[in-house]
Amino acid sequence: MRRVVLASLLITVVFAVQAQHARQLVFEEEIHDFGTVDENKGPVTHEFVFTNNSNRPVRILKVQASCGCTTPGWTKEPIAPGEKGFVQVSYNPKGRPGFFNRSLTVTTDLEPAPVVLQIKGHVGNLEKPAASDFPSAKGNLKFKTSSFNMGRVFRKDEYVVREFPVMNAGTKAIQFLEPFTHPSYITVEVQPRKLEPGEVGSIKVSYNGMLKNQYGFQSDNIELLTDDVMNPRKSFSVFATLEDYFPDITPQELARSPQLSLASTSLDFGMIRRNITTEKEVTFTNTGKQPLELRAIQPNCSCVSASASPTTLKPGESGTITISFNPADRKGTQNKAVTFYSNDPRNPVQRLTFTAYVQ
C-alpha cells in the first residue's frame, strides 16, 4: 500500500513539473487577492510579474479586462528570453461595495492559448458611513438613490452587473428574505443577508439584455422582502438603455457594412394648436454596401409616435420616417426627440430632435 501511495505522489510531482516546463511564459502568481479595499481611497494596483522561459523574444499583443472597472497595462517592448515582464491591473472600487472577482485575458505572440489572470477582494467603507450619505429611505433601510440605474446594456447573452449600497439606519438588525420578485432577465443578490444597525451592505443587480429583447430606455420593477417592521417590502425601479452589440470589425468589413443617413437630425414643427396632431416626414438612406435594417424607433414622450417605411433598405435605397406629435394639453415651447436603432456598426444609435410652439 505504501508503495502505491509513493508511486502516486511521484506521478503527481512529475506531471506538475512537466506542466511547469510546458508553459513558457511563467507568472509568479495568477490570482491576486486585494483583501479589503477602502471604497474612498481610490484605485488599487497590482503587478503580475512573469518570466520568459522560451528561446525567443515574446511580445504581449493585448490584455482584455472582464469589466471597465479594471484598467490593464503591460510591458510594451519585446521580452527577451530569461527576462521578466509585467501585466499591471488597477481596480477602481468607487461605487462598487461588496465582493469582486475580475479577470484579465493576456494574449501573446508565443502561445495560442491566452493566460487568464484573476483579481479579487472586498470593497468596504472603512470610514464609518454617515446616514446623510444615504438620502433615500424605505422604512429603516436607506439608499443612495431611490432607483437602480444599470446604464447602457448591450443586447447579448451575458449579464451586466451593478452594485448599489444599502444602510441599516434602524436600531435592530434587518434580514433580507426570499423570495425576491424580479423579471426573468434580472437577478438580485444581497450581501450580507442580515444588516446590523449602522451596517452597510450591497444589492447586486444583474441584467441580461438579450433576454429582455428590447431597444432603448427600459424601466422594470423589482421587490425585495425584508423583516423590517416599518416597511417589509421594498420596491425599486430598474432602468437600462439597451443597444445592439457590435464586436470589433476590420476596416474592410466596415467599408462593406450598411450605413444609416438621415436627411435631417432636427425639425421645427413651428406654431401648432393644442390637441391637434401634426406630422413631419424625414428621408433616410442606406449609403452603405449591405442591407440596412431599422430595428427600432423610440420617441421620448407618449405624445410622439414615429414609423418608417420601409424598415429594410438595400444599398442606395431611401425610405420615409413619419413623426407625429400630439401636444394634448401642453403649452409653450416643446422639445422632443426620437431615437433610431439600426444595424449600422458605425453609428447604430442616432437621434432626431424637434421643437414646436403650442399656442
C-alpha positions as CSV (number, residue, x, y, z in Angstrom):
1,M,0.0,0.0,0.0
2,R,2.8,2.3,0.9
3,R,4.5,1.7,-2.5
4,V,1.2,2.6,-4.3
5,V,1.0,5.9,-2.4
6,L,4.6,6.8,-3.1
7,A,4.1,5.9,-6.8
8,S,1.0,8.1,-6.9
9,L,2.9,11.0,-5.3
10,L,5.8,10.6,-7.8
11,I,3.4,10.6,-10.8
12,T,1.7,13.8,-9.4
13,V,5.1,15.6,-9.0
14,V,6.2,14.5,-12.5
15,F,3.1,15.9,-14.1
16,A,3.4,19.1,-12.1
17,V,7.0,19.6,-13.3
18,Q,6.0,18.8,-16.8
19,A,3.2,21.3,-16.7
20,Q,5.6,24.0,-15.5
21,H,8.0,23.3,-18.3
22,A,5.2,23.2,-20.8
23,R,4.3,26.8,-20.1
24,Q,7.0,29.0,-21.5
25,L,5.6,32.2,-20.0
26,V,5.6,31.7,-16.2
27,F,3.8,34.1,-13.9
28,E,4.8,34.4,-10.3
29,E,1.1,34.3,-9.4
30,E,-2.1,34.1,-11.5
31,I,-4.5,35.1,-8.7
32,H,-4.2,38.2,-6.5
33,D,-6.4,38.9,-3.5
34,F,-6.5,42.6,-2.6
35,G,-8.3,41.7,0.7
36,T,-10.5,44.5,2.0
37,V,-10.3,47.7,-0.2
38,D,-11.5,51.1,1.0
39,E,-14.1,52.5,-1.4
40,N,-13.0,56.0,-0.5
41,K,-9.2,55.7,-1.1
42,G,-9.2,55.5,-4.9
43,P,-8.0,52.7,-7.2
44,V,-5.7,49.9,-6.0
45,T,-3.0,48.5,-8.3
46,H,-1.1,45.2,-8.6
47,E,1.6,43.9,-11.0
48,F,1.6,40.3,-12.2
49,V,5.3,39.6,-12.9
50,F,6.3,36.8,-15.4
51,T,9.5,35.3,-16.8
52,N,10.0,34.4,-20.5
53,N,11.3,30.8,-20.3
54,S,11.2,30.4,-24.1
55,N,14.1,30.6,-26.5
56,R,12.9,33.7,-28.4
57,P,11.6,37.3,-27.6
58,V,7.9,37.5,-26.6
59,R,5.5,40.4,-27.1
60,I,2.2,40.9,-25.3
61,L,-0.4,41.6,-28.0
62,K,-3.3,42.6,-25.8
63,V,-4.8,42.4,-22.3
64,Q,-8.6,42.2,-22.2
65,A,-10.2,43.1,-18.9
66,S,-13.6,41.5,-17.9
67,C,-15.1,44.9,-17.0
68,G,-14.5,48.6,-17.4
69,C,-13.6,48.9,-13.7
70,T,-10.2,47.3,-14.3
71,T,-7.5,49.3,-16.2
72,P,-4.8,47.0,-17.6
73,G,-1.2,47.9,-18.6
74,W,1.7,45.8,-19.6
75,T,5.3,45.6,-20.9
76,K,5.1,47.1,-24.4
77,E,8.5,46.1,-25.7
78,P,9.5,42.5,-26.5
79,I,10.7,40.5,-23.5
80,A,14.0,38.7,-24.2
81,P,14.5,35.0,-23.2
82,G,15.1,34.8,-19.5
83,E,13.9,38.4,-18.9
84,K,10.9,39.5,-16.8
85,G,7.8,41.4,-17.9
86,F,4.6,42.5,-16.2
87,V,0.9,42.9,-16.5
88,Q,-0.5,45.7,-14.3
89,V,-4.1,46.0,-13.2
90,S,-5.8,48.9,-11.5
91,Y,-9.2,48.4,-9.9
92,N,-11.4,51.4,-9.0
93,P,-13.7,50.5,-6.0
94,K,-15.7,53.7,-6.1
95,G,-19.4,52.9,-6.1
96,R,-18.8,49.1,-6.1
97,P,-19.3,47.9,-2.5
98,G,-19.1,44.2,-1.8
99,F,-17.1,41.3,-3.1
100,F,-15.5,41.5,-6.5
101,N,-13.8,38.9,-8.8
102,R,-12.4,40.1,-12.2
103,S,-10.2,38.5,-14.8
104,L,-7.6,39.7,-17.3
105,T,-7.0,37.7,-20.5
106,V,-3.4,38.0,-21.7
107,T,-2.7,37.2,-25.4
108,T,0.9,36.9,-26.6
109,D,2.7,36.0,-29.8
110,L,4.2,33.0,-28.1
111,E,1.4,30.6,-27.3
112,P,-2.0,30.3,-28.9
113,A,-3.8,29.8,-25.6
114,P,-4.1,33.1,-23.6
115,V,-3.2,33.3,-19.9
116,V,-6.1,34.3,-17.6
117,L,-5.2,36.3,-14.5
118,Q,-7.6,37.0,-11.7
119,I,-8.0,39.7,-9.1
120,K,-10.5,39.5,-6.2
121,G,-11.3,41.2,-2.9
122,H,-13.9,43.0,-0.9
123,V,-14.8,46.7,-1.2
124,G,-15.9,48.3,2.1
125,N,-16.2,51.7,3.5
126,L,-13.5,51.7,6.2
127,E,-14.6,55.1,7.4
128,K,-17.8,54.9,9.4
129,P,-20.6,55.7,6.9
130,A,-23.0,58.6,7.7
131,A,-26.7,58.3,7.3
132,S,-26.6,61.6,5.3
133,D,-24.8,59.7,2.5
134,F,-28.0,57.6,2.0
135,P,-30.7,60.2,1.4
136,S,-33.4,57.8,0.1
137,A,-35.3,55.9,2.9
138,K,-37.5,52.8,2.6
139,G,-38.5,52.0,6.1
140,N,-35.4,51.6,8.2
141,L,-33.2,50.9,5.2
142,K,-31.5,53.8,3.4
143,F,-30.2,54.0,-0.1
144,K,-28.1,56.5,-2.1
145,T,-30.8,56.5,-4.8
146,S,-34.5,55.5,-4.9
147,S,-34.0,53.5,-8.1
148,F,-31.3,51.4,-9.7
149,N,-29.8,52.6,-13.0
150,M,-27.9,49.9,-15.0
151,G,-26.8,52.4,-17.6
152,R,-26.1,51.1,-21.1
153,V,-26.7,47.4,-21.5
154,F,-25.8,45.5,-24.7
155,R,-28.3,43.0,-26.3
156,K,-26.1,40.0,-25.9
157,D,-26.4,36.8,-23.8
158,E,-24.5,37.9,-20.7
159,Y,-25.3,39.7,-17.5
160,V,-24.3,43.3,-16.8
161,V,-23.8,43.7,-13.1
162,R,-24.1,46.8,-10.9
163,E,-23.9,47.1,-7.2
164,F,-25.9,49.5,-5.1
165,P,-25.1,50.2,-1.4
166,V,-27.7,50.0,1.4
167,M,-27.5,51.0,5.0
168,N,-29.5,49.9,8.0
169,A,-30.5,53.2,9.7
170,G,-32.6,51.5,12.3
171,T,-31.9,50.2,15.8
172,K,-32.5,46.5,15.1
173,A,-30.9,44.1,12.7
174,I,-32.8,43.7,9.3
175,Q,-32.9,40.4,7.4
176,F,-33.4,40.1,3.6
177,L,-35.9,37.2,3.0
178,E,-36.6,35.1,-0.1
179,P,-38.3,35.2,-2.5
180,F,-37.2,38.4,-4.3
181,T,-39.6,39.5,-7.1
182,H,-38.0,40.4,-10.4
183,P,-38.3,39.7,-14.2
184,S,-36.6,36.6,-15.6
185,Y,-33.9,38.7,-17.2
186,I,-32.9,40.3,-13.9
187,T,-31.3,38.6,-10.9
188,V,-30.8,40.2,-7.5
189,E,-28.3,39.3,-4.7
190,V,-27.9,41.0,-1.4
191,Q,-24.7,40.8,0.7
192,P,-24.8,40.3,3.6
193,R,-28.4,39.0,4.0
194,K,-28.5,40.4,7.6
195,L,-27.6,44.0,8.2
196,E,-26.8,45.1,11.8
197,P,-27.7,48.7,12.9
198,G,-25.4,51.1,11.1
199,E,-24.0,48.4,8.8
200,V,-23.7,49.0,5.0
201,G,-24.4,46.2,2.6
202,S,-24.6,45.7,-1.2
203,I,-27.5,44.9,-3.5
204,K,-26.1,43.4,-6.7
205,V,-28.4,43.7,-9.7
206,S,-27.6,41.6,-12.9
207,Y,-29.4,42.4,-16.2
208,N,-29.4,40.3,-19.4
209,G,-30.0,42.5,-22.5
210,M,-30.6,39.5,-24.8
211,L,-33.3,38.1,-22.6
212,K,-35.0,41.5,-22.3
213,N,-35.1,41.7,-26.2
214,Q,-36.0,45.4,-26.4
215,Y,-34.3,48.6,-27.6
216,G,-33.7,51.9,-25.9
217,F,-34.7,53.1,-22.5
218,Q,-36.4,50.4,-20.4
219,S,-38.0,50.5,-16.9
220,D,-38.6,47.5,-14.8
221,N,-39.6,46.8,-11.2
222,I,-38.1,44.6,-8.5
223,E,-39.3,43.9,-5.0
224,L,-37.2,42.8,-2.0
225,L,-38.7,41.2,1.0
226,T,-37.3,42.0,4.5
227,D,-38.3,41.7,8.1
228,D,-38.2,45.5,8.5
229,V,-41.2,46.3,10.7
230,M,-41.6,49.7,9.2
231,N,-41.8,48.6,5.5
232,P,-41.1,44.9,4.9
233,R,-41.5,45.0,1.1
234,K,-39.1,47.3,-0.8
235,S,-40.0,48.2,-4.3
236,F,-37.4,49.7,-6.8
237,S,-37.4,50.8,-10.4
238,V,-34.5,49.4,-12.5
239,F,-33.6,51.5,-15.5
240,A,-31.4,50.4,-18.5
241,T,-30.7,51.6,-22.1
242,L,-30.5,48.6,-24.5
243,E,-28.4,48.7,-27.6
244,D,-27.1,46.1,-30.1
245,Y,-23.5,44.9,-29.6
246,F,-21.1,45.2,-32.5
247,P,-17.7,43.5,-32.0
248,D,-14.6,44.9,-33.4
249,I,-14.5,44.6,-37.2
250,T,-11.8,45.3,-39.7
251,P,-11.7,48.4,-41.9
252,Q,-12.5,46.3,-44.9
253,E,-15.6,44.9,-43.2
254,L,-16.6,48.4,-42.1
255,A,-16.4,49.6,-45.7
256,R,-18.8,46.9,-46.7
257,S,-21.3,47.5,-43.9
258,P,-24.7,49.3,-44.0
259,Q,-24.9,52.9,-43.1
260,L,-27.9,54.9,-41.9
261,S,-28.0,58.5,-43.2
262,L,-30.8,60.9,-42.0
263,A,-31.7,63.8,-44.3
264,S,-32.0,65.9,-41.1
265,T,-31.4,65.4,-37.4
266,S,-33.6,68.3,-36.3
267,L,-37.1,69.6,-37.2
268,D,-39.2,72.6,-36.4
269,F,-42.9,71.9,-36.2
270,G,-43.5,75.7,-35.9
271,M,-46.5,77.0,-34.1
272,I,-49.3,74.5,-33.6
273,R,-52.6,74.3,-31.7
274,R,-53.3,72.2,-28.7
275,N,-54.9,68.7,-29.1
276,I,-54.1,68.8,-32.9
277,T,-51.8,66.1,-34.2
278,T,-49.1,67.4,-36.6
279,E,-46.9,65.3,-38.8
280,K,-43.5,65.7,-40.4
281,E,-41.5,63.4,-42.7
282,V,-37.8,62.8,-42.9
283,T,-36.0,60.8,-45.6
284,F,-33.4,58.2,-44.5
285,T,-31.0,56.5,-46.9
286,N,-28.7,53.4,-46.8
287,T,-25.4,54.8,-48.0
288,G,-23.6,51.6,-47.2
289,K,-22.8,48.4,-49.1
290,Q,-25.0,45.9,-47.2
291,P,-28.8,45.9,-46.5
292,L,-29.8,48.3,-43.7
293,E,-32.3,47.3,-41.0
294,L,-34.0,50.0,-39.0
295,R,-34.6,47.8,-36.0
296,A,-36.4,50.1,-33.6
297,I,-37.7,53.6,-33.2
298,Q,-38.3,55.1,-29.7
299,P,-39.8,58.5,-29.0
300,N,-39.0,60.1,-25.6
301,C,-42.6,61.0,-25.0
302,S,-46.0,59.3,-25.3
303,C,-47.1,62.4,-27.2
304,V,-44.9,61.4,-30.1
305,S,-45.2,58.5,-32.4
306,A,-42.9,57.5,-35.3
307,S,-42.9,54.9,-38.1
308,A,-40.6,54.1,-41.0
309,S,-41.5,52.7,-44.5
310,P,-39.8,50.5,-45.4
311,T,-37.8,49.3,-42.4
312,T,-35.2,47.5,-44.6
313,L,-33.2,49.2,-47.4
314,K,-30.9,47.9,-50.0
315,P,-27.7,49.8,-50.6
316,G,-28.6,53.2,-52.2
317,E,-32.3,53.0,-51.3
318,S,-34.2,55.6,-49.4
319,G,-37.3,55.4,-47.1
320,T,-39.5,57.8,-45.2
321,I,-39.8,58.3,-41.4
322,T,-43.1,59.8,-40.3
323,I,-43.1,61.6,-37.0
324,S,-46.5,62.6,-35.4
325,F,-46.8,65.0,-32.4
326,N,-50.0,65.5,-30.4
327,P,-49.3,68.2,-27.8
328,A,-52.6,67.4,-25.9
329,D,-52.8,70.0,-23.1
330,R,-49.2,71.1,-23.3
331,K,-48.4,74.8,-23.8
332,G,-45.5,76.9,-24.9
333,T,-42.2,75.6,-26.4
334,Q,-41.8,71.9,-26.6
335,N,-38.5,70.0,-27.2
336,K,-38.8,66.3,-28.1
337,A,-36.6,63.5,-29.5
338,V,-36.9,60.3,-31.5
339,T,-34.1,57.7,-31.3
340,F,-33.4,55.2,-34.1
341,Y,-31.6,51.8,-33.7
342,S,-30.2,50.1,-36.8
343,N,-27.5,47.6,-37.9
344,D,-25.2,50.4,-38.9
345,P,-22.0,49.5,-36.9
346,R,-20.5,53.0,-37.3
347,N,-23.5,54.7,-35.7
348,P,-26.1,52.2,-34.5
349,V,-27.9,54.7,-32.4
350,Q,-29.0,58.0,-33.9
351,R,-31.3,60.7,-32.6
352,L,-33.5,63.3,-34.2
353,T,-34.8,66.2,-32.2
354,F,-37.6,68.6,-32.9
355,T,-39.2,71.7,-31.4
356,A,-42.7,73.1,-31.5
357,Y,-44.5,76.0,-30.0
358,V,-48.0,75.1,-28.7
359,Q,-50.5,78.0,-28.6
